[in-house]
Amino acid sequence: MAQAVQPGGAAEPGAEGQWHEQVRAAFAAAGRGTLVDRMGITLVEASAGRVVGTMPVAGNTQPAGVLHGGASCVLAETLGSLGAVLHAGPGKTTVGVDINATHHRGPVSGEVTGVATLLHGGRTMASYEVVITDEQGRRVCTARLTCLLRDLPPGHPLTAMGNHPGTAGSPPGTPGDQPGTGGDGPASGRRTDD
């Protein structure tokens, strides 16, 4: 279950810190009843440069009884995507476009910890390396995630969090206020594959 971050994830000052707190709160609220919740992922720390989370091995295993590689990918994409949203800033969201993972060992019990570290933070893309370790600090998986940064779709819950183009606080006639300019996605009913 997604939970609030501990100290260290809230070190940003001013408006940026407020944005980060709002994203973390939205992540925790939106995580209920989703894959993040079902996998038991807990957010420990979150900033644009580093996101840390944990996940239990129990319930996330393959038939052989070891941690499922797909579970490691879910943890990696969850942490990297959150970091990319924090990097992108208000009025933006992310879409994962590439993930790869090398599985080094398969834990059979306990908890794994993922640490997503920003490798590249650009205007339109962000890439994270995610290192997942077991309780003994041994590397379980090394993953890399690349996310495309896009405008939030109109009506998205995070659009009310800032007065930026594409957000609910934008004055009429600004670029984000026009149909088709605030982003695509399920919430807008427009195609997302363009």
N, C-alpha and C positions, 0 to 999 in steps of 0.2 A: 504494500500500500504506500502510495506517495505521501511523504510527511514533510513537515517544515524543516528547513535547513538549520544547522547548528552555527554558532559563531564562526566566522571565517568566510562564510558564504555571503555575508552582508556587509562587507567592508567598503563598498562603493559610496562615495559622498554625494550629496545633493540629488539632482533630478535623475542621474544615472542610477544611483542607489535605489531611488523610489521605483524606477522602471523595473529594476532587477527584482525587487521585492514583489511587485505586482505580478511579474511573470512567474515567480516561484509559487505564489499563492494560487494563480490560475492553474499551474501544473498540478498542484496538490488537489485542487477541486476537480479538475477535469480527469484526473487519474482514476477516480472512483468508478468501478465497474468496467474498466478498460483492461487491455492486455497488461499494462504496467501494474495494475492492481492484482490481476490474477497471477502474475509471475512473482509477486511479493517484493517488487523493487521499492527500495526506500532511498530517498534523496538525502544525502548527508551534507553536501556543500555544493554551491553553485555560483559561478561567475562566468563571464565570457571566456576567460582563459583556462578555467579548470572546473570540471564538474565531477563530483564523487557520489557514487551510489552503491548500495549493496543489494544482494539477491540471495535467497536461500537456495541450496542445492535441492533439498527435498521438494518434490512436486515439479521439478524442472529437469527431470532425468529422462534418458532414453531407455528402452527396454533392458539394456545391459546394466542399468543401475548407475551409470555415470552421468554427469552434467551433460545435457543435450547441447550440441554446438549451436543450434538455433536459439537456445535460451541465451547463450553468450552474445549472439548477434542482437537479440532484442535488448539486452542490457546496454550493449555498445551503442546502438542506434538511439536509444532513449537518452542516454547521457550526452552523446555528441549533438543530437538535435536540440536539446535544451541549451547547451552551450552556444550553438549557432543562433538560436533565437535571442539569447542575451547579447551576443556579438552584433546581430543585425540592428537591434534597437527598436524603438517604438514605431508602429505602423508597418512592421515587417513580420513575416513568418518564414519558415524553412520547409524545404522538401528534400528528403534524402534522395540523392541520385546515384550514389555508389557506396557499397560497403563490401569490404573483404575482411576475412578473418583467418588467422592461423591458430589452430587449437594445439596447445603444447601438452596438456595433461587433462585427465578427466576426474575431478573430485567426485567422491561418492556421498559426502555428507558435509554439514556445516554451511558456511556462507561464503560467497565470493564478493569481492570488492572491485568495482570498476572505477578507473580514473581516466577521464577524457581530458586531453590536453590540446589546446589550439595549436595547429601546425601552420595554418594559413587563414587569415581573416581579411577577406577582401570586401568589395562593395556588393558583388553578386554571388560569391561563393565563399564557403568556409569549410575547412577540413580539420578533422580531429583524429588524433591517435588515441585509442582506448586500450589501456592495459588492464586486464582482469587477473586478479591474484586470489589464491585461496587463503585460508586462515593462517597458514604458515608463511605467507608472503611469497609463495612460489607462483610463477607466472602460469596461468591457465590458458590465456588467450591474448593475442595481440590483434587488434582490429583497426581499420582506418575507415572513417566515414567522411564523405563529401556531401555537403548540402547546398542546394540552390537557395538563394535568398530572394524572396518575393514580397510584393505588397500584400498586406492582409486583405482578405475578401471583405466587402461591405457586410456589416452586421456581425462580424466576428467578435467574441467577447473581449478580446484585447484591444479592439479599435476604440473603445471608450476610455482608454488609459492615457491618451495623450492628444495634443492638438497638433497633429502632423498630417501632411497629405495622405489621404487614404484612411483617415480615422474619423470617428464619429464627431470629434470636436472641430473638424475642418469647416471653414466658412463655405457657403454655397459658391460654386463656380471654381473652387480650387481643384487641381488635378485629381485628387482622390475622391472628390465628390461626384464625378461623372461616371455613369455606368461604363463598366469595362476597364476603368483605370485604377481601381482599388485592389485588383488581384483576382485570381480565379480560384475555383474550388467548389466543393460540395455546398458550402453555405451560400454561394452566389448562384448556383445552378448553371454556371458556365463551364466549358471544357477545361480540363487541367493538363491536357496533353499537347499544348501548343508551345 
